[in-house]
């Protein structure tokens, strides 16, 4: 995408070496006035091969920066190209002037040109990115449990076996497992391999694999803070019930090493039903938790092929920052699949925030009038509910 000048703000794609040297990201997220360590920052550049760095300038002075990572995401059964936005930062001179808003609009054009149908990010403040068209996911939950409560599972005979390797040793198997897991889990994203190998090279996590009849049916990445500290299971994925109990029993084997364990839960997990007498603590306020992610539709025309209920409705879509979306679209669900066509006689008006909330979470359209997301009447609400039943997204990647 070519450079764009709007109201004196020059929006450009920049090379990654320039991006880290600008120091904007370090100022926003690092401790200042300590200087940026350019050599340390440049170590991340090889992992950004499939990412695009962008910056907003006034004259030749950078005001704000962001990075758009090329990724994939499963959305209602279809794996779509996705733009993951990270490192959005602005210097004080660029704040409260719409600089970041213009930068984000520029990034949407880049994503569209690259064929990325959807976008996600982790917001510093939800309301800010909602104004840019994003809708929120549920907050991630964490469960704290005591390894000694898992003793019965450790002693129980269970199908399959489990082993533990370092991330550097297990990365290839971990990546293959994630690629298969993504196909069955809504919202699940994967970084480009050029970026994902950063975790392999850092090698700061263990991976426990469950195998049943030679196939990996469960995997968990975890770290241990130290002797008598905590075990933090950053991912806890399984494809069979036996794999879930194998992973829990593996945590139970750390009874004499750690005082407690924390597991990041999937959106439909209810650990109080896993086993009796676990003495659980469930919270969204884990000290290492990231904020709830948000997602946005970049190209409405690309949504055909998603899983959908039966129904048909024409909507007048409002999207101030992606003008290619701002039109009337007819959404038709038939035989479990969504078709999207331009035109039709609109039956309601909804914003891109509302459509994004429908696609990602099946948000009840009766809420839209209260959220400022549109005006669907009762019949339109009923059709939208049928087309987009509730789903529970899980983003997986952090960026």
Secondary structure as a PSIPRED ss2 file (coil, helix, strand):
# PSIPRED VFORMAT (PSIPRED V4.0)

   1 X C   1.000  0.000  0.000
   2 X C   1.000  0.000  0.000
   3 X C   1.000  0.000  0.000
   4 X E   0.000  0.000  1.000
   5 X E   0.000  0.000  1.000
   6 X E   0.000  0.000  1.000
   7 X C   1.000  0.000  0.000
   8 X C   1.000  0.000  0.000
   9 X E   0.000  0.000  1.000
  10 X E   0.000  0.000  1.000
  11 X E   0.000  0.000  1.000
  12 X E   0.000  0.000  1.000
  13 X E   0.000  0.000  1.000
  14 X E   0.000  0.000  1.000
  15 X C   1.000  0.000  0.000
  16 X H   0.000  1.000  0.000
  17 X H   0.000  1.000  0.000
  18 X H   0.000  1.000  0.000
  19 X H   0.000  1.000  0.000
  20 X H   0.000  1.000  0.000
  21 X H   0.000  1.000  0.000
  22 X H   0.000  1.000  0.000
  23 X C   1.000  0.000  0.000
  24 X H   0.000  1.000  0.000
  25 X H   0.000  1.000  0.000
  26 X H   0.000  1.000  0.000
  27 X H   0.000  1.000  0.000
  28 X H   0.000  1.000  0.000
  29 X H   0.000  1.000  0.000
  30 X C   1.000  0.000  0.000
  31 X C   1.000  0.000  0.000
  32 X C   1.000  0.000  0.000
  33 X C   1.000  0.000  0.000
  34 X C   1.000  0.000  0.000
  35 X C   1.000  0.000  0.000
  36 X C   1.000  0.000  0.000
  37 X C   1.000  0.000  0.000
  38 X H   0.000  1.000  0.000
  39 X H   0.000  1.000  0.000
  40 X H   0.000  1.000  0.000
  41 X H   0.000  1.000  0.000
  42 X H   0.000  1.000  0.000
  43 X C   1.000  0.000  0.000
  44 X C   1.000  0.000  0.000
  45 X H   0.000  1.000  0.000
  46 X H   0.000  1.000  0.000
  47 X H   0.000  1.000  0.000
  48 X H   0.000  1.000  0.000
  49 X C   1.000  0.000  0.000
  50 X C   1.000  0.000  0.000
  51 X E   0.000  0.000  1.000
  52 X E   0.000  0.000  1.000
  53 X E   0.000  0.000  1.000
  54 X E   0.000  0.000  1.000
  55 X E   0.000  0.000  1.000
  56 X E   0.000  0.000  1.000
  57 X E   0.000  0.000  1.000
  58 X E   0.000  0.000  1.000
  59 X C   1.000  0.000  0.000
  60 X C   1.000  0.000  0.000
  61 X E   0.000  0.000  1.000
  62 X E   0.000  0.000  1.000
  63 X E   0.000  0.000  1.000
  64 X E   0.000  0.000  1.000
  65 X E   0.000  0.000  1.000
  66 X E   0.000  0.000  1.000
  67 X E   0.000  0.000  1.000
  68 X E   0.000  0.000  1.000
  69 X E   0.000  0.000  1.000
  70 X E   0.000  0.000  1.000
  71 X E   0.000  0.000  1.000
  72 X E   0.000  0.000  1.000
  73 X E   0.000  0.000  1.000
  74 X E   0.000  0.000  1.000
  75 X E   0.000  0.000  1.000
  76 X C   1.000  0.000  0.000
  77 X C   1.000  0.000  0.000
  78 X E   0.000  0.000  1.000
  79 X E   0.000  0.000  1.000
  80 X E   0.000  0.000  1.000
  81 X E   0.000  0.000  1.000
  82 X E   0.000  0.000  1.000
  83 X E   0.000  0.000  1.000
  84 X E   0.000  0.000  1.000
  85 X E   0.000  0.000  1.000
  86 X E   0.000  0.000  1.000
  87 X E   0.000  0.000  1.000
  88 X E   0.000  0.000  1.000
  89 X E   0.000  0.000  1.000
  90 X E   0.000  0.000  1.000
  91 X C   1.000  0.000  0.000
  92 X H   0.000  1.000  0.000
  93 X H   0.000  1.000  0.000
  94 X H   0.000  1.000  0.000
  95 X C   1.000  0.000  0.000
  96 X C   1.000  0.000  0.000
  97 X C   1.000  0.000  0.000
  98 X C   1.000  0.000  0.000
  99 X H   0.000  1.000  0.000
 100 X H   0.000  1.000  0.000
 101 X H   0.000  1.000  0.000
 102 X H   0.000  1.000  0.000
 103 X H   0.000  1.000  0.000
 104 X H   0.000  1.000  0.000
 105 X H   0.000  1.000  0.000
 106 X H   0.000  1.000  0.000
 107 X H   0.000  1.000  0.000
 108 X H   0.000  1.000  0.000
 109 X H   0.000  1.000  0.000
 110 X H   0.000  1.000  0.000
 111 X H   0.000  1.000  0.000
 112 X H   0.000  1.000  0.000
 113 X H   0.000  1.000  0.000
 114 X C   1.000  0.000  0.000
 115 X C   1.000  0.000  0.000
 116 X C   1.000  0.000  0.000
 117 X C   1.000  0.000  0.000
 118 X E   0.000  0.000  1.000
 119 X E   0.000  0.000  1.000
 120 X E   0.000  0.000  1.000
 121 X E   0.000  0.000  1.000
 122 X E   0.000  0.000  1.000
 123 X C   1.000  0.000  0.000
 124 X C   1.000  0.000  0.000
 125 X C   1.000  0.000  0.000
 126 X H   0.000  1.000  0.000
 127 X H   0.000  1.000  0.000
 128 X H   0.000  1.000  0.000
 129 X H   0.000  1.000  0.000
 130 X H   0.000  1.000  0.000
 131 X C   1.000  0.000  0.000
 132 X C   1.000  0.000  0.000
 133 X C   1.000  0.000  0.000
 134 X C   1.000  0.000  0.000
 135 X E   0.000  0.000  1.000
 136 X E   0.000  0.000  1.000
 137 X C   1.000  0.000  0.000
 138 X C   1.000  0.000  0.000
 139 X C   1.000  0.000  0.000
 140 X C   1.000  0.000  0.000
 141 X C   1.000  0.000  0.000
 142 X E   0.000  0.000  1.000
 143 X E   0.000  0.000  1.000
 144 X E   0.000  0.000  1.000
 145 X E   0.000  0.000  1.000
 146 X C   1.000  0.000  0.000
 147 X H   0.000  1.000  0.000
 148 X H   0.000  1.000  0.000
 149 X H   0.000  1.000  0.000
 150 X H   0.000  1.000  0.000
 151 X H   0.000  1.000  0.000
 152 X H   0.000  1.000  0.000
 153 X H   0.000  1.000  0.000
 154 X H   0.000  1.000  0.000
 155 X H   0.000  1.000  0.000
 156 X C   1.000  0.000  0.000
 157 X C   1.000  0.000  0.000
 158 X C   1.000  0.000  0.000
 159 X C   1.000  0.000  0.000
 160 X C   1.000  0.000  0.000
 161 X E   0.000  0.000  1.000
 162 X E   0.000  0.000  1.000
 163 X E   0.000  0.000  1.000
 164 X E   0.000  0.000  1.000
 165 X E   0.000  0.000  1.000
 166 X E   0.000  0.000  1.000
 167 X H   0.000  1.000  0.000
 168 X H   0.000  1.000  0.000
 169 X H   0.000  1.000  0.000
 170 X H   0.000  1.000  0.000
 171 X H   0.000  1.000  0.000
 172 X H   0.000  1.000  0.000
 173 X H   0.000  1.000  0.000
 174 X H   0.000  1.000  0.000
 175 X H   0.000  1.000  0.000
 176 X H   0.000  1.000  0.000
 177 X H   0.000  1.000  0.000
 178 X H   0.000  1.000  0.000
 179 X H   0.000  1.000  0.000
 180 X H   0.000  1.000  0.000
 181 X H   0.000  1.000  0.000
 182 X H   0.000  1.000  0.000
 183 X C   1.000  0.000  0.000
 184 X C   1.000  0.000  0.000
 185 X C   1.000  0.000  0.000
 186 X C   1.000  0.000  0.000
 187 X C   1.000  0.000  0.000
 188 X C   1.000  0.000  0.000
 189 X E   0.000  0.000  1.000
 190 X E   0.000  0.000  1.000
 191 X E   0.000  0.000  1.000
 192 X C   1.000  0.000  0.000
 193 X H   0.000  1.000  0.000
 194 X H   0.000  1.000  0.000
 195 X H   0.000  1.000  0.000
 196 X H   0.000  1.000  0.000
 197 X H   0.000  1.000  0.000
 198 X H   0.000  1.000  0.000
 199 X H   0.000  1.000  0.000
 200 X H   0.000  1.000  0.000
 201 X H   0.000  1.000  0.000
 202 X H   0.000  1.000  0.000
 203 X C   1.000  0.000  0.000
 204 X C   1.000  0.000  0.000
 205 X C   1.000  0.000  0.000
 206 X E   0.000  0.000  1.000
 207 X E   0.000  0.000  1.000
 208 X E   0.000  0.000  1.000
 209 X E   0.000  0.000  1.000
 210 X E   0.000  0.000  1.000
 211 X E   0.000  0.000  1.000
 212 X E   0.000  0.000  1.000
 213 X C   1.000  0.000  0.000
 214 X C   1.000  0.000  0.000
 215 X E   0.000  0.000  1.000
 216 X E   0.000  0.000  1.000
 217 X E   0.000  0.000  1.000
 218 X E   0.000  0.000  1.000
 219 X E   0.000  0.000  1.000
 220 X E   0.000  0.000  1.000
 221 X E   0.000  0.000  1.000
 222 X E   0.000  0.000  1.000
 223 X E   0.000  0.000  1.000
 224 X E   0.000  0.000  1.000
 225 X C   1.000  0.000  0.000
 226 X C   1.000  0.000  0.000
 227 X C   1.000  0.000  0.000
 228 X C   1.000  0.000  0.000
 229 X E   0.000  0.000  1.000
 230 X E   0.000  0.000  1.000
 231 X E   0.000  0.000  1.000
 232 X E   0.000  0.000  1.000
 233 X E   0.000  0.000  1.000
 234 X E   0.000  0.000  1.000
 235 X E   0.000  0.000  1.000
 236 X E   0.000  0.000  1.000
 237 X E   0.000  0.000  1.000
 238 X E   0.000  0.000  1.000
 239 X C   1.000  0.000  0.000
 240 X C   1.000  0.000  0.000
 241 X H   0.000  1.000  0.000
 242 X H   0.000  1.000  0.000
 243 X H   0.000  1.000  0.000
 244 X H   0.000  1.000  0.000
 245 X H   0.000  1.000  0.000
 246 X H   0.000  1.000  0.000
 247 X H   0.000  1.000  0.000
 248 X H   0.000  1.000  0.000
 249 X H   0.000  1.000  0.000
 250 X H   0.000  1.000  0.000
 251 X H   0.000  1.000  0.000
 252 X H   0.000  1.000  0.000
 253 X C   1.000  0.000  0.000
 254 X C   1.000  0.000  0.000
 255 X C   1.000  0.000  0.000
 256 X C   1.000  0.000  0.000
 257 X C   1.000  0.000  0.000
 258 X E   0.000  0.000  1.000
 259 X E   0.000  0.000  1.000
 260 X E   0.000  0.000  1.000
 261 X E   0.000  0.000  1.000
 262 X E   0.000  0.000  1.000
 263 X E   0.000  0.000  1.000
 264 X E   0.000  0.000  1.000
 265 X C   1.000  0.000  0.000
 266 X C   1.000  0.000  0.000
 267 X C   1.000  0.000  0.000
 268 X C   1.000  0.000  0.000
 269 X C   1.000  0.000  0.000
 270 X C   1.000  0.000  0.000
 271 X H   0.000  1.000  0.000
 272 X H   0.000  1.000  0.000
 273 X H   0.000  1.000  0.000
 274 X C   1.000  0.000  0.000
 275 X C   1.000  0.000  0.000
 276 X C   1.000  0.000  0.000
 277 X C   1.000  0.000  0.000
 278 X C   1.000  0.000  0.000
 279 X C   1.000  0.000  0.000
 280 X C   1.000  0.000  0.000
 281 X E   0.000  0.000  1.000
 282 X E   0.000  0.000  1.000
 283 X E   0.000  0.000  1.000
 284 X C   1.000  0.000  0.000
 285 X C   1.000  0.000  0.000
 286 X C   1.000  0.000  0.000
 287 X C   1.000  0.000  0.000
 288 X C   1.000  0.000  0.000
 289 X C   1.000  0.000  0.000
 290 X C   1.000  0.000  0.000
 291 X C   1.000  0.000  0.000
 292 X C   1.000  0.000  0.000
 293 X E   0.000  0.000  1.000
 294 X E   0.000  0.000  1.000
 295 X E   0.000  0.000  1.000
 296 X E   0.000  0.000  1.000
 297 X E   0.000  0.000  1.000
 298 X C   1.000  0.000  0.000
 299 X C   1.000  0.000  0.000
 300 X H   0.000  1.000  0.000
 301 X H   0.000  1.000  0.000
 302 X H   0.000  1.000  0.000
 303 X H   0.000  1.000  0.000
 304 X C   1.000  0.000  0.000
 305 X C   1.000  0.000  0.000
 306 X C   1.000  0.000  0.000
 307 X E   0.000  0.000  1.000
 308 X C   1.000  0.000  0.000
 309 X C   1.000  0.000  0.000
 310 X C   1.000  0.000  0.000
 311 X E   0.000  0.000  1.000
 312 X E   0.000  0.000  1.000
 313 X E   0.000  0.000  1.000
 314 X E   0.000  0.000  1.000
 315 X E   0.000  0.000  1.000
 316 X E   0.000  0.000  1.000
 317 X E   0.000  0.000  1.000
 318 X E   0.000  0.000  1.000
 319 X C   1.000  0.000  0.000
 320 X C   1.000  0.000  0.000
 321 X C   1.000  0.000  0.000
 322 X C   1.000  0.000  0.000
 323 X C   1.000  0.000  0.000
 324 X C   1.000  0.000  0.000
 325 X C   1.000  0.000  0.000
 326 X C   1.000  0.000  0.000
 327 X C   1.000  0.000  0.000
 328 X E   0.000  0.000  1.000
 329 X E   0.000  0.000  1.000
 330 X E   0.000  0.000  1.000
 331 X E   0.000  0.000  1.000
 332 X E   0.000  0.000  1.000
 333 X E   0.000  0.000  1.000
 334 X E   0.000  0.000  1.000
 335 X C   1.000  0.000  0.000
 336 X C   1.000  0.000  0.000
 337 X E   0.000  0.000  1.000
 338 X E   0.000  0.000  1.000
 339 X E   0.000  0.000  1.000
 340 X E   0.000  0.000  1.000
 341 X E   0.000  0.000  1.000
 342 X E   0.000  0.000  1.000
 343 X C   1.000  0.000  0.000
 344 X C   1.000  0.000  0.000
 345 X C   1.000  0.000  0.000
 346 X C   1.000  0.000  0.000
 347 X C   1.000  0.000  0.000
 348 X E   0.000  0.000  1.000
 349 X E   0.000  0.000  1.000
 350 X E   0.000  0.000  1.000
 351 X E   0.000  0.000  1.000
 352 X H   0.000  1.000  0.000
 353 X H   0.000  1.000  0.000
 354 X H   0.000  1.000  0.000
 355 X H   0.000  1.000  0.000
 356 X H   0.000  1.000  0.000
 357 X H   0.000  1.000  0.000
 358 X H   0.000  1.000  0.000
 359 X H   0.000  1.000  0.000
 360 X H   0.000  1.000  0.000
 361 X H   0.000  1.000  0.000
 362 X C   1.000  0.000  0.000
 363 X C   1.000  0.000  0.000
 364 X C   1.000  0.000  0.000
 365 X H   0.000  1.000  0.000
 366 X H   0.000  1.000  0.000
 367 X H   0.000  1.000  0.000
 368 X H   0.000  1.000  0.000
 369 X H   0.000  1.000  0.000
 370 X H   0.000  1.000  0.000
 371 X H   0.000  1.000  0.000
 372 X C   1.000  0.000  0.000
 373 X C   1.000  0.000  0.000
 374 X E   0.000  0.000  1.000
 375 X C   1.000  0.000  0.000
 376 X C   1.000  0.000  0.000
 377 X C   1.000  0.000  0.000
 378 X H   0.000  1.000  0.000
 379 X H   0.000  1.000  0.000
 380 X H   0.000  1.000  0.000
 381 X H   0.000  1.000  0.000
 382 X H   0.000  1.000  0.000
 383 X H   0.000  1.000  0.000
 384 X H   0.000  1.000  0.000
 385 X H   0.000  1.000  0.000
 386 X H   0.000  1.000  0.000
 387 X H   0.000  1.000  0.000
 388 X C   1.000  0.000  0.000
 389 X C   1.000  0.000  0.000
 390 X C   1.000  0.000  0.000
 391 X C   1.000  0.000  0.000
 392 X C   1.000  0.000  0.000
 393 X C   1.000  0.000  0.000
 394 X C   1.000  0.000  0.000
 395 X C   1.000  0.000  0.000
 396 X C   1.000  0.000  0.000
 397 X C   1.000  0.000  0.000
 398 X C   1.000  0.000  0.000
 399 X C   1.000  0.000  0.000
